[in-house]
């Protein structure tokens, strides 16, 4: 399973979780319990390799997942590339 955009993945996951209601269970708990079932291969291994009890909230799950698939180094690389963007002549701004 290749995850190109972890933020988009999490957004899609949240949309699906909005459809699931479990009596007497907060929605964050439902999301945490179902999150592992959405992962395959490397993502699944990553989450199962965590220490028992290390995930205490939905925010911690999202943080671990995003750091795995969108590490700080990638963020910095993209931030450093922004100042060098150039619009070429006869090219629409949105076209690469």
N, C-alpha and C positions, 0 to 999 in steps of 0.2 A: 504494500500500500504506500503510494507516494503522496505526501501531503505538501502541495505547493504553497498553500496559503493557510496557516493554522488559524488565523482570525476568521476566514471564510468558513473553515471547517467547524469552528466553534459556533459561529452564527447559525449555520445549518442545523447543528446539533440542538441548539437552543430552540429553534423553530419547531423541530420534531418533538422536543420535550414539552412544549406548550400544549401539545395534543394529549399528553399523558397525565392523568390525574389518579392519585392513589389516596384513598381515604386516610386521614390522620397522619399524612406524611408531607412535610414541607417540600416545595418544588426543588429547592437546592439539594435536598437529600436524594430525591428522585434522580436528578441530573448526575450527582456523584456516583450513584449506584449503577446507572446505565452507561456512563462514559466509557468504561473499560470494554463494553460490548461493541462499541463503535470502532475500536482500534484493531489493527491486524499487524502481524509481523513485528517490525522494529518498535512501533508505538506501543504495542501490547507488551513486549519484552521490557521496554522502558518503565512502564507503569507497574508491572509486576515485580520489578527489581527494587522498588522503593521499600524502605523499612515499614513494617506494620505500624500503623498509627501516625505515619508521617503526613498523611493527608487529613487535614482537619476541617477543610471548608472547600466549597466549590472554587473559590478564588485561588486556593493553593493548587488545585488540580489544573486550572487554566494556566497558572503561572509556570508550573512544571512543564506542561505541554508546549506552551509558547516558547519557553527557553530551549526546549529540545528541537523544535522545528523552525524557529526563527531566532537564532542565538544573537547575542549582543554584537558579535563580530559582523554579522550580516546587516544589522541595523546601522552600524557605524560605516560600513562600506557603502550602503545606499545614501546615507547622509553626506558622506564625502563626495559622492558622485553628483549630487544635486547642483552645486555651484558650476559644474562644467557642462550642464545641459545647454545645447545650442539649437536654435531653430534654423534649419537649412532653408535656403532660398527655394521657393516654389514647393515647399512641403507644409501641409497643415500642422499645427502645433501638436496635435494628438497623435500624429503618425510617427512611427520610429523608423 
